[in-house]
Amino acid sequence: MKALIIGATGATGSALIEQLIRNDNFHRIEIFARKKINLDHEKLICNLVNFNELETWKNKLKGDVLFSALGTTRKDAGSKSSQYKVDFTYQLNVAKIAAENMVKQLVLVSSTGANSKSLFFYPKIKGKLEDEVKKMDFDNVHIFQPPILIRQKDKIRPNEVQGIKLINKINKIGLLKSQKPMPIDLLAEKMINTSLTPSSKKIHIYPPKMIFHQL
């Protein structure tokens, strides 16, 4: 199989690449990123791209499965509009082209609480993206809604460290079990496993409990 990845330089994308390289079911991993990653492997092809100029590289979006893991924060992006572009527009446009290029599967990283009718910005844009990709012409659409993620040490954000500590303390007294922090490697493993599991059902949505216990 040939895997396509956007968001390859982020925490989830990095974990996906490491696991896909070791997985014999995948003979090629083609990533589309704004900057080069510090990894070379015979399976791996890195395309340096501008997401605002998708027309110039859309013909390269051909393979068996698209792993869509782009994401940022409002702080890193600089504004709501810039975050919207990364978390919604770029992923939407790449998914549209992949479907047109007859990529069979989409595996999307969304978020727990995603809801297009939410009053809050982040879950609303994640929900809007989910609604749109469900309409696209993929054989299978796998939507992962993880809780707060335990990222690699070089990628974890200071606010996430504090959030993880707080939720772990609350979990110990039996509260918010559904929001238990999730190791990034576990998420990547489950994303890959679902792409390798045949299914006649088109839409699959995985909330935290299912990712932890049922996949």
GROMACS elastic network, one bead per residue, 0.5 to 0.9 nm:
[ bonds ]
;  ai    aj funct       b0    kb
    1    25     6  0.60363   500
    1    27     6  0.57470   500
    1    28     6  0.68514   500
    1    29     6  0.87443   500
    1    63     6  0.75170   500
    1    64     6  0.59913   500
    1    65     6  0.80283   500
    2    25     6  0.87890   500
    2    26     6  0.57563   500
    2    27     6  0.60745   500
    2    29     6  0.58876   500
    2    30     6  0.75030   500
    2    62     6  0.83651   500
    2    63     6  0.50540   500
    2    64     6  0.53088   500
    2    65     6  0.68261   500
    2    66     6  0.89713   500
    3    20     6  0.82364   500
    3    26     6  0.69612   500
    3    27     6  0.83998   500
    3    28     6  0.63301   500
    3    30     6  0.61638   500
    3    31     6  0.82400   500
    3    62     6  0.88713   500
    3    63     6  0.61055   500
    3    64     6  0.60759   500
    3    65     6  0.51670   500
    3    66     6  0.60994   500
    3    67     6  0.72556   500
    4    28     6  0.85990   500
    4    29     6  0.60231   500
    4    31     6  0.56966   500
    4    32     6  0.77190   500
    4    61     6  0.72070   500
    4    62     6  0.76633   500
    4    63     6  0.65150   500
    4    64     6  0.77658   500
    4    65     6  0.61187   500
    4    67     6  0.60267   500
    4    68     6  0.83417   500
    5     8     6  0.59425   500
    5    13     6  0.71006   500
    5    16     6  0.85050   500
    5    17     6  0.84046   500
    5    29     6  0.75464   500
    5    30     6  0.63889   500
    5    32     6  0.63030   500
    5    33     6  0.85337   500
    5    65     6  0.85472   500
    5    66     6  0.58460   500
    5    68     6  0.60311   500
    5    69     6  0.74410   500
    6     9     6  0.83679   500
    6    13     6  0.73457   500
    6    31     6  0.61087   500
    6    32     6  0.53828   500
    6    33     6  0.64732   500
    6    66     6  0.78639   500
    6    67     6  0.65161   500
    6    68     6  0.52049   500
    6    69     6  0.58796   500
    6    70     6  0.59866   500
    6    91     6  0.80007   500
    6    94     6  0.84819   500
    7    10     6  0.56020   500
    7    11     6  0.84107   500
    7    12     6  0.76339   500
    7    13     6  0.53977   500
    7    14     6  0.83481   500
    7    31     6  0.82319   500
    7    32     6  0.76623   500
    7    33     6  0.67889   500
    7    67     6  0.83748   500
    7    68     6  0.65175   500
    7    71     6  0.70229   500
    8    11     6  0.78603   500
    8    12     6  0.74038   500
    8    14     6  0.55901   500
    8    15     6  0.86318   500
    8    16     6  0.79024   500
    8    17     6  0.73611   500
    8    31     6  0.63421   500
    8    32     6  0.72340   500
    8    33     6  0.65022   500
    8    37     6  0.80625   500
    8    68     6  0.87862   500
    8    69     6  0.72700   500
    8    70     6  0.77419   500
    9    12     6  0.82667   500
    9    13     6  0.59377   500
    9    14     6  0.58811   500
    9    33     6  0.70783   500
    9    34     6  0.86185   500
    9    35     6  0.77808   500
    9    36     6  0.81389   500
    9    37     6  0.64781   500
    9    70     6  0.88421   500
   10    13     6  0.52362   500
   10    14     6  0.59358   500
   10    15     6  0.85975   500
   10    69     6  0.77456   500
   10    70     6  0.74095   500
   10    71     6  0.78716   500
   10    72     6  0.89686   500
   10   155     6  0.74972   500
   11    14     6  0.52870   500
   11    15     6  0.63689   500
   11    16     6  0.87048   500
   11    69     6  0.88616   500
   11   151     6  0.59536   500
   11   152     6  0.65641   500
   11   154     6  0.89762   500
   11   155     6  0.62192   500
   11   156     6  0.81178   500
   11   184     6  0.71259   500
   12    15     6  0.51937   500
   12    16     6  0.61435   500
   12    17     6  0.87244   500
   12    69     6  0.65082   500
   12    70     6  0.87871   500
   12   109     6  0.85117   500
   12   151     6  0.79183   500
   12   184     6  0.61332   500
   12   185     6  0.77159   500
   12   187     6  0.76301   500
   12   188     6  0.63963   500
   13    17     6  0.62311   500
   13    18     6  0.87553   500
   13    67     6  0.81978   500
   13    68     6  0.83718   500
   13    69     6  0.61523   500
   13    70     6  0.81318   500
   13   188     6  0.80106   500
   14    17     6  0.52334   500
   14    18     6  0.63973   500
   14    19     6  0.87981   500
   14    37     6  0.89505   500
   15    18     6  0.52638   500
   15    19     6  0.63046   500
   15    20     6  0.85430   500
   15   152     6  0.87044   500
   15   184     6  0.69209   500
   15   185     6  0.58218   500
   15   187     6  0.86941   500
   15   188     6  0.59955   500
   15   189     6  0.84293   500
   16    19     6  0.52834   500
   16    20     6  0.59064   500
   16    21     6  0.84892   500
   16    67     6  0.85272   500
   16   185     6  0.78635   500
   16   187     6  0.88373   500
   16   188     6  0.52089   500
   16   189     6  0.74656   500
   16   191     6  0.82945   500
   16   192     6  0.76501   500
   17    20     6  0.51264   500
   17    21     6  0.60793   500
   17    22     6  0.87675   500
   17    29     6  0.74711   500
   17    31     6  0.88507   500
   17    44     6  0.84305   500
   17   188     6  0.89304   500
   18    21     6  0.54466   500
   18    22     6  0.67900   500
   19    22     6  0.52634   500
   19    23     6  0.62718   500
   19   185     6  0.84323   500
   19   188     6  0.75882   500
   19   189     6  0.72057   500
   19   192     6  0.82980   500
   20    24     6  0.79633   500
   20    25     6  0.83021   500
   20    26     6  0.65238   500
   20    27     6  0.88841   500
   20    28     6  0.87094   500
   20    29     6  0.73339   500
   20   192     6  0.76664   500
   21    24     6  0.77399   500
   21    26     6  0.74536   500
   21    27     6  0.82827   500
   21    28     6  0.82730   500
   21    29     6  0.75971   500
   21    41     6  0.78861   500
   21    43     6  0.67282   500
   21    44     6  0.77867   500
   22    25     6  0.89951   500
   22    26     6  0.85544   500
   23    26     6  0.59477   500
   23    27     6  0.84275   500
   24    27     6  0.68519   500
   25   196     6  0.81758   500
   26    29     6  0.72477   500
   26    43     6  0.83491   500
   27    43     6  0.61173   500
   27    44     6  0.89761   500
   28    42     6  0.82828   500
   28    44     6  0.61219   500
   28    45     6  0.76512   500
   29    43     6  0.58360   500
   29    45     6  0.62555   500
   29    46     6  0.85100   500
   30    43     6  0.82343   500
   30    44     6  0.59296   500
   30    46     6  0.60290   500
   30    47     6  0.73974   500
   30    61     6  0.87393   500
   30    63     6  0.86802   500
   31    44     6  0.76822   500
   31    45     6  0.62715   500
   31    46     6  0.50467   500
   31    47     6  0.59772   500
   31    48     6  0.84265   500
   32    35     6  0.88659   500
   32    45     6  0.87577   500
   32    46     6  0.62974   500
   32    48     6  0.60660   500
   32    49     6  0.61520   500
   32    50     6  0.89129   500
   32    51     6  0.89387   500
   32    61     6  0.88852   500
   33    36     6  0.69747   500
   33    37     6  0.84268   500
   33    46     6  0.73620   500
   33    47     6  0.62878   500
   33    48     6  0.52036   500
   33    49     6  0.56918   500
   33    50     6  0.78157   500
   33    51     6  0.84051   500
   34    47     6  0.82636   500
   34    48     6  0.53204   500
   34    49     6  0.53219   500
   34    50     6  0.61848   500
   34    51     6  0.78175   500
   35    47     6  0.87334   500
   35    48     6  0.60251   500
   35    49     6  0.80107   500
   36    39     6  0.86140   500
   36    46     6  0.70324   500
   36    47     6  0.80852   500
   36    48     6  0.66869   500
   37    40     6  0.83360   500
   37    46     6  0.77826   500
   39    44     6  0.84985   500
   40    43     6  0.85625   500
   40    44     6  0.67634   500
   40    45     6  0.85020   500
   41    44     6  0.52368   500
   41    45     6  0.81750   500
   42    45     6  0.80311   500
   47    57     6  0.89816   500
   49    52     6  0.87544   500
   49    53     6  0.78140   500
   49    54     6  0.79864   500
   49    56     6  0.87196   500
   49    57     6  0.74333   500
   50    53     6  0.53526   500
   50    54     6  0.68557   500
   50    56     6  0.87301   500
   50    57     6  0.87647   500
   51    54     6  0.54775   500
   51    86     6  0.88493   500
   51    90     6  0.63244   500
   51    93     6  0.89441   500
   51    94     6  0.85089   500
   52    55     6  0.85826   500
   52    90     6  0.78280   500
   53    56     6  0.58234   500
   53    57     6  0.76172   500
   53    58     6  0.89708   500
   54    57     6  0.55827   500
   54    58     6  0.56399   500
   54    90     6  0.88781   500
   54    93     6  0.79685   500
   54    94     6  0.75903   500
   54    97     6  0.88701   500
   55    58     6  0.53415   500
   55    59     6  0.81329   500
   56    59     6  0.79223   500
   57    60     6  0.57062   500
   57    61     6  0.75158   500
   58    61     6  0.55093   500
   58    62     6  0.85863   500
   58    94     6  0.79576   500
   58    97     6  0.65450   500
   58    98     6  0.80910   500
   58   101     6  0.86589   500
   59    62     6  0.70191   500
   59    97     6  0.84914   500
   59   101     6  0.77129   500
   60    63     6  0.87584   500
   61    66     6  0.85534   500
   61    94     6  0.80948   500
   61    97     6  0.71500   500
   61    98     6  0.56864   500
   61   101     6  0.68873   500
   61   103     6  0.80294   500
   62    65     6  0.86182   500
   62    66     6  0.88104   500
   62    98     6  0.66220   500
   62   101     6  0.59595   500
   62   102     6  0.73030   500
   62   103     6  0.60836   500
   63    66     6  0.75042   500
   63    98     6  0.83307   500
   63   101     6  0.83970   500
   63   102     6  0.80005   500
   63   103     6  0.54958   500
   63   104     6  0.78909   500
   64   102     6  0.82979   500
   64   103     6  0.51793   500
   64   104     6  0.55083   500
   64   105     6  0.64877   500
   64   106     6  0.89571   500
   65    98     6  0.88327   500
   65   103     6  0.59569   500
   65   104     6  0.60127   500
   65   106     6  0.57744   500
   65   107     6  0.72909   500
   65   195     6  0.71687   500
   66    95     6  0.77396   500
   66    98     6  0.73613   500
   66   103     6  0.71546   500
   66   104     6  0.82931   500
   66   105     6  0.62375   500
   66   107     6  0.61102   500
   66   108     6  0.81510   500
   67   105     6  0.85377   500
   67   106     6  0.61635   500
   67   108     6  0.60647   500
   67   109     6  0.80397   500
   67   191     6  0.82299   500
   67   192     6  0.88144   500
   68    91     6  0.67296   500
   68    94     6  0.86402   500
   68    95     6  0.80114   500
   68   106     6  0.73118   500
   68   107     6  0.61242   500
   68   109     6  0.62861   500
   69    87     6  0.89432   500
   69    91     6  0.82608   500
   69   107     6  0.84820   500
   69   108     6  0.63283   500
   69   109     6  0.52734   500
   69   110     6  0.81144   500
   70    86     6  0.67048   500
   70    87     6  0.62715   500
   70    88     6  0.88919   500
   70    90     6  0.81694   500
   70    91     6  0.68685   500
   70   109     6  0.79370   500
   71    83     6  0.79405   500
   71    86     6  0.61228   500
   71    87     6  0.50661   500
   71    88     6  0.86949   500
   71   109     6  0.87897   500
   72    75     6  0.83159   500
   72    76     6  0.64522   500
   72    77     6  0.64503   500
   72    83     6  0.62634   500
   72    86     6  0.68234   500
   72    87     6  0.67541   500
   73    76     6  0.52154   500
   73    77     6  0.59601   500
   73    78     6  0.83058   500
   73    79     6  0.88957   500
   73    80     6  0.88333   500
   73    83     6  0.63808   500
   73    87     6  0.89255   500
   74    77     6  0.50350   500
   74    78     6  0.57399   500
   74    79     6  0.55051   500
   74    80     6  0.58117   500
   74    81     6  0.87002   500
   74    82     6  0.76271   500
   74    83     6  0.55542   500
   74    84     6  0.87610   500
   75    78     6  0.52618   500
   75    79     6  0.70484   500
   75    80     6  0.89020   500
   75    83     6  0.87137   500
   76    79     6  0.82977   500
   76    83     6  0.82450   500
   77    80     6  0.76271   500
   77    81     6  0.84802   500
   77    82     6  0.54735   500
   77    83     6  0.53258   500
   77    86     6  0.83272   500
   78    81     6  0.84569   500
   78    82     6  0.65692   500
   78    83     6  0.75468   500
   79    82     6  0.52821   500
   79    83     6  0.62948   500
   79    84     6  0.85950   500
   80    83     6  0.50995   500
   80    84     6  0.60181   500
   80    85     6  0.86093   500
   80   121     6  0.83039   500
   81    84     6  0.50128   500
   81    85     6  0.62784   500
   81    86     6  0.89250   500
   82    85     6  0.50988   500
   82    86     6  0.65748   500
   82    87     6  0.87252   500
   83    86     6  0.52655   500
   83    87     6  0.59525   500
   83    88     6  0.80355   500
   84    87     6  0.52454   500
   84    88     6  0.53619   500
   84    89     6  0.66363   500
   84    90     6  0.87640   500
   84   122     6  0.86106   500
   84   125     6  0.70405   500
   85    88     6  0.55715   500
   85    90     6  0.59645   500
   85    91     6  0.85348   500
   86    89     6  0.61023   500
   86    90     6  0.53690   500
   86    91     6  0.70522   500
   87    90     6  0.68266   500
   87    91     6  0.65624   500
   87    92     6  0.86525   500
   87   122     6  0.88710   500
   87   125     6  0.73356   500
   87   126     6  0.73220   500
   87   129     6  0.83337   500
   88    91     6  0.55710   500
   88    92     6  0.59010   500
   88    93     6  0.85691   500
   88   125     6  0.63170   500
   88   126     6  0.70747   500
   88   128     6  0.78154   500
   88   129     6  0.59011   500
   89    92     6  0.51139   500
   89    93     6  0.60789   500
   89    94     6  0.85753   500
   89   129     6  0.84304   500
   90    93     6  0.53020   500
   90    94     6  0.61869   500
   90    95     6  0.85425   500
   91    94     6  0.52409   500
   91    95     6  0.60269   500
   91    96     6  0.85555   500
   91   108     6  0.89891   500
   91   129     6  0.80316   500
   92    95     6  0.52215   500
   92    96     6  0.62129   500
   92    97     6  0.88493   500
   92   129     6  0.66699   500
   92   132     6  0.75039   500
   92   133     6  0.71762   500
   93    96     6  0.51232   500
   93    97     6  0.64380   500
   93    98     6  0.86925   500
   94    97     6  0.52572   500
   94    98     6  0.61450   500
   94    99     6  0.86625   500
   95    98     6  0.50149   500
   95    99     6  0.61552   500
   95   100     6  0.85860   500
   95   106     6  0.75118   500
   95   133     6  0.72527   500
   95   136     6  0.81126   500
   96    99     6  0.52643   500
   96   100     6  0.62794   500
   96   101     6  0.86659   500
   96   133     6  0.80116   500
   96   136     6  0.69859   500
   96   137     6  0.85186   500
   97   101     6  0.60650   500
   97   102     6  0.86489   500
   97   103     6  0.88893   500
   98   102     6  0.63675   500
   98   103     6  0.53804   500
   98   104     6  0.84840   500
   98   106     6  0.85544   500
   98   138     6  0.86908   500
   99   102     6  0.50473   500
   99   103     6  0.54257   500
   99   104     6  0.72640   500
   99   105     6  0.83486   500
   99   106     6  0.85378   500
   99   136     6  0.66526   500
   99   137     6  0.56170   500
   99   138     6  0.58160   500
  100   103     6  0.75523   500
  100   136     6  0.89418   500
  100   137     6  0.76167   500
  100   138     6  0.89809   500
  102   105     6  0.89083   500
  102   137     6  0.81055   500
  102   138     6  0.74932   500
  103   106     6  0.78281   500
  103   138     6  0.68906   500
  103   139     6  0.84896   500
  104   137     6  0.83236   500
  104   138     6  0.51798   500
  104   139     6  0.52042   500
  104   140     6  0.67229   500
  104   141     6  0.88551   500
  105   138     6  0.55381   500
  105   139     6  0.58576   500
  105   141     6  0.59261   500
  105   142     6  0.77565   500
  105   195     6  0.71827   500
  106   133     6  0.84601   500
  106   138     6  0.68434   500
  106   139     6  0.84423   500
  106   140     6  0.64355   500
  106   142     6  0.61063   500
  106   143     6  0.82035   500
  106   195     6  0.83358   500
  107   140     6  0.83307   500
  107   141     6  0.60917   500
  107   143     6  0.60624   500
  107   144     6  0.75959   500
  107   191     6  0.67190   500
  107   192     6  0.84956   500
  107   194     6  0.83821   500
  107   195     6  0.73088   500
  108   130     6  0.84131   500
  108   133     6  0.89504   500
  108   141     6  0.76651   500
  108   142     6  0.61374   500
  108   144     6  0.61127   500
  108   145     6  0.88112   500
  108   191     6  0.85180   500
  109   142     6  0.86350   500
  109   143     6  0.62087   500
  109   144     6  0.50308   500
  109   145     6  0.65599   500
  109   146     6  0.77261   500
  109   191     6  0.87401   500
  110   114     6  0.70414   500
  110   123     6  0.88408   500
  110   126     6  0.58930   500
  110   127     6  0.79620   500
  110   129     6  0.83135   500
  110   130     6  0.75033   500
  110   143     6  0.64665   500
  110   144     6  0.55657   500
  110   146     6  0.71649   500
  111   114     6  0.55698   500
  111   122     6  0.89177   500
  111   123     6  0.71385   500
  111   126     6  0.67318   500
  111   127     6  0.85053   500
  111   143     6  0.89795   500
  111   144     6  0.69825   500
  111   146     6  0.53482   500
  111   147     6  0.66151   500
  111   148     6  0.85494   500
  111   207     6  0.83908   500
  112   123     6  0.78841   500
  112   144     6  0.82685   500
  112   146     6  0.54005   500
  112   147     6  0.54796   500
  112   148     6  0.84650   500
  112   179     6  0.84293   500
  112   207     6  0.64726   500
  112   208     6  0.71612   500
  113   118     6  0.86898   500
  113   123     6  0.59502   500
  113   124     6  0.87848   500
  113   126     6  0.86826   500
  113   127     6  0.82070   500
  113   145     6  0.75868   500
  113   147     6  0.87874   500
  113   207     6  0.88430   500
  114   117     6  0.89478   500
  114   118     6  0.77942   500
  114   122     6  0.78789   500
  114   124     6  0.62103   500
  114   125     6  0.77021   500
  114   126     6  0.52456   500
  114   128     6  0.82097   500
  114   130     6  0.80325   500
  114   145     6  0.74930   500
  115   118     6  0.53054   500
  115   119     6  0.89947   500
  115   123     6  0.55819   500
  115   124     6  0.51387   500
  115   125     6  0.77251   500
  115   126     6  0.67765   500
  115   128     6  0.69879   500
  115   130     6  0.83911   500
  115   131     6  0.88303   500
  116   119     6  0.87016   500
  116   123     6  0.70991   500
  116   125     6  0.63774   500
  116   126     6  0.70497   500
  116   129     6  0.80539   500
  116   130     6  0.82289   500
  116   131     6  0.75109   500
  117   120     6  0.86698   500
  117   123     6  0.86917   500
  117   124     6  0.61155   500
  117   127     6  0.76215   500
  117   128     6  0.82865   500
  118   121     6  0.74480   500
  118   122     6  0.86685   500
  118   123     6  0.63743   500
  118   125     6  0.87878   500
  118   127     6  0.81177   500
  119   123     6  0.83431   500
  119   124     6  0.69749   500
  120   123     6  0.61187   500
  120   124     6  0.60113   500
  120   125     6  0.88140   500
  121   124     6  0.52017   500
  121   125     6  0.63274   500
  121   126     6  0.87522   500
  122   125     6  0.54779   500
  122   126     6  0.63485   500
  122   127     6  0.86114   500
  123   126     6  0.50852   500
  123   127     6  0.59798   500
  123   128     6  0.85505   500
  124   127     6  0.50549   500
  124   128     6  0.61342   500
  124   129     6  0.86687   500
  125   129     6  0.62142   500
  125   130     6  0.86299   500
  126   129     6  0.51992   500
  126   130     6  0.63075   500
  126   131     6  0.87585   500
  127   130     6  0.50321   500
  127   131     6  0.62160   500
  127   132     6  0.87110   500
  128   131     6  0.51298   500
  128   132     6  0.63304   500
  128   133     6  0.88382   500
  129   132     6  0.51664   500
  129   133     6  0.62423   500
  129   134     6  0.86221   500
  130   133     6  0.54245   500
  130   134     6  0.62589   500
  130   143     6  0.73672   500
  131   134     6  0.54957   500
  131   135     6  0.71153   500
  132   135     6  0.55781   500
  132   136     6  0.71095   500
  133   136     6  0.52266   500
  133   137     6  0.85757   500
  133   138     6  0.87351   500
  133   141     6  0.74987   500
  134   137     6  0.83424   500
  134   138     6  0.85291   500
  134   141     6  0.67178   500
  134   202     6  0.84255   500
  134   203     6  0.67170   500
  135   138     6  0.86061   500
  136   141     6  0.86294   500
  137   140     6  0.86442   500
  138   141     6  0.64509   500
  138   202     6  0.75855   500
  139   199     6  0.87751   500
  139   200     6  0.80958   500
  139   201     6  0.81730   500
  139   202     6  0.57731   500
  139   203     6  0.87041   500
  140   195     6  0.85538   500
  140   199     6  0.75107   500
  140   200     6  0.80351   500
  140   201     6  0.69363   500
  140   203     6  0.60201   500
  140   204     6  0.75623   500
  141   201     6  0.89442   500
  141   202     6  0.59099   500
  141   204     6  0.60957   500
  141   205     6  0.83110   500
  142   191     6  0.80462   500
  142   194     6  0.75468   500
  142   195     6  0.80180   500
  142   202     6  0.82529   500
  142   203     6  0.62670   500
  142   205     6  0.60276   500
  142   206     6  0.76491   500
  143   203     6  0.78460   500
  143   204     6  0.60945   500
  143   206     6  0.61080   500
  143   207     6  0.86265   500
  144   187     6  0.83683   500
  144   191     6  0.77255   500
  144   204     6  0.84676   500
  144   205     6  0.60833   500
  144   207     6  0.64622   500
  144   208     6  0.81311   500
  144   211     6  0.78514   500
  145   205     6  0.74560   500
  145   206     6  0.58424   500
  145   208     6  0.62943   500
  145   211     6  0.84772   500
  146   149     6  0.72268   500
  146   179     6  0.84536   500
  146   181     6  0.85582   500
  146   182     6  0.71863   500
  146   187     6  0.76111   500
  146   206     6  0.79219   500
  146   207     6  0.62699   500
  146   208     6  0.51259   500
  146   209     6  0.89025   500
  146   211     6  0.75928   500
  147   178     6  0.79636   500
  147   179     6  0.54112   500
  147   180     6  0.68481   500
  147   181     6  0.60399   500
  147   182     6  0.65055   500
  147   207     6  0.82869   500
  147   208     6  0.61452   500
  148   160     6  0.76238   500
  148   163     6  0.80162   500
  148   164     6  0.72662   500
  148   179     6  0.71968   500
  148   180     6  0.75713   500
  148   181     6  0.51224   500
  148   182     6  0.64124   500
  148   183     6  0.89227   500
  149   156     6  0.88278   500
  149   160     6  0.80949   500
  149   164     6  0.82089   500
  149   181     6  0.55275   500
  149   183     6  0.58329   500
  149   184     6  0.58872   500
  149   187     6  0.86173   500
  150   153     6  0.87102   500
  150   156     6  0.73183   500
  150   160     6  0.80439   500
  150   161     6  0.83255   500
  150   164     6  0.75793   500
  150   181     6  0.62828   500
  150   182     6  0.56848   500
  150   184     6  0.56586   500
  150   185     6  0.87583   500
  151   154     6  0.80587   500
  151   155     6  0.60796   500
  151   156     6  0.51264   500
  151   157     6  0.84656   500
  151   160     6  0.88718   500
  151   182     6  0.87222   500
  151   183     6  0.66781   500
  151   184     6  0.54908   500
  151   185     6  0.83817   500
  152   155     6  0.53146   500
  152   156     6  0.60312   500
  152   183     6  0.88036   500
  152   184     6  0.74900   500
  152   185     6  0.89305   500
  153   156     6  0.55762   500
  153   157     6  0.88971   500
  154   157     6  0.87291   500
  156   159     6  0.85813   500
  156   160     6  0.66361   500
  156   161     6  0.71542   500
  157   160     6  0.52220   500
  157   161     6  0.66017   500
  158   161     6  0.52444   500
  158   162     6  0.67542   500
  158   163     6  0.87814   500
  159   162     6  0.53245   500
  159   163     6  0.61487   500
  159   164     6  0.86567   500
  160   164     6  0.59427   500
  160   165     6  0.84910   500
  161   164     6  0.52884   500
  161   165     6  0.63389   500
  161   166     6  0.87414   500
  162   165     6  0.51841   500
  162   166     6  0.62094   500
  162   167     6  0.86987   500
  163   166     6  0.51513   500
  163   167     6  0.61629   500
  163   168     6  0.85287   500
  164   167     6  0.52394   500
  164   168     6  0.60427   500
  164   169     6  0.86003   500
  164   180     6  0.83890   500
  164   181     6  0.62678   500
  165   168     6  0.52225   500
  165   169     6  0.63137   500
  165   170     6  0.87911   500
  166   169     6  0.52233   500
  166   170     6  0.63460   500
  166   171     6  0.86565   500
  167   171     6  0.59834   500
  167   172     6  0.86245   500
  167   175     6  0.87006   500
  167   176     6  0.74658   500
  167   177     6  0.87791   500
  167   179     6  0.74368   500
  167   180     6  0.67207   500
  167   181     6  0.73355   500
  168   172     6  0.63158   500
  168   180     6  0.68813   500
  168   181     6  0.74522   500
  169   172     6  0.52636   500
  169   173     6  0.71204   500
  170   173     6  0.55747   500
  170   174     6  0.67803   500
  170   175     6  0.55270   500
  170   176     6  0.67657   500
  170   177     6  0.83558   500
  171   174     6  0.50148   500
  171   175     6  0.50342   500
  171   176     6  0.58919   500
  171   177     6  0.55940   500
  171   178     6  0.89899   500
  171   179     6  0.83428   500
  171   180     6  0.68462   500
  172   175     6  0.73606   500
  172   177     6  0.88110   500
  174   177     6  0.65702   500
  175   178     6  0.84582   500
  175   179     6  0.89285   500
  176   179     6  0.53475   500
  176   180     6  0.69322   500
  177   180     6  0.53590   500
  177   209     6  0.88328   500
  178   181     6  0.89414   500
  178   207     6  0.88217   500
  178   208     6  0.63551   500
  178   209     6  0.61664   500
  179   182     6  0.84612   500
  179   208     6  0.71349   500
  179   209     6  0.86313   500
  180   208     6  0.81514   500
  182   185     6  0.85567   500
  182   186     6  0.71069   500
  182   187     6  0.72513   500
  182   208     6  0.82395   500
  182   212     6  0.80595   500
  183   186     6  0.53941   500
  183   187     6  0.67250   500
  184   187     6  0.51790   500
  184   188     6  0.63252   500
  184   189     6  0.86543   500
  185   188     6  0.51223   500
  185   189     6  0.60882   500
  185   190     6  0.86681   500
  186   189     6  0.50846   500
  186   190     6  0.62478   500
  186   191     6  0.86127   500
  186   211     6  0.84069   500
  186   212     6  0.81258   500
  187   190     6  0.52873   500
  187   191     6  0.61873   500
  187   192     6  0.87389   500
  187   211     6  0.73061   500
  187   212     6  0.86117   500
  188   191     6  0.50929   500
  188   192     6  0.62728   500
  188   193     6  0.86229   500
  189   192     6  0.52945   500
  189   193     6  0.61692   500
  189   194     6  0.87752   500
  190   194     6  0.61914   500
  190   195     6  0.86882   500
  190   211     6  0.68932   500
  190   212     6  0.88654   500
  190   215     6  0.65137   500
  191   194     6  0.54486   500
  191   195     6  0.65414   500
  192   195     6  0.52255   500
  192   196     6  0.65987   500
  193   196     6  0.52343   500
  193   197     6  0.64364   500
  193   215     6  0.80098   500
  194   197     6  0.51020   500
  194   198     6  0.80988   500
  194   215     6  0.77760   500
  195   198     6  0.77358   500
  199   202     6  0.74771   500
  201   204     6  0.74195   500
  205   210     6  0.89635   500
  206   209     6  0.79004   500
  206   210     6  0.56503   500
  206   211     6  0.59934   500
  206   215     6  0.88066   500
  207   210     6  0.55749   500
  207   211     6  0.63833   500
  207   212     6  0.88734   500
  208   211     6  0.51290   500
  208   212     6  0.61780   500
  208   213     6  0.85800   500
  209   212     6  0.52458   500
  209   213     6  0.60091   500
  209   214     6  0.75145   500
  210   213     6  0.52822   500
  210   215     6  0.63875   500
  211   214     6  0.61353   500
  211   215     6  0.56959   500
  212   215     6  0.70996   500
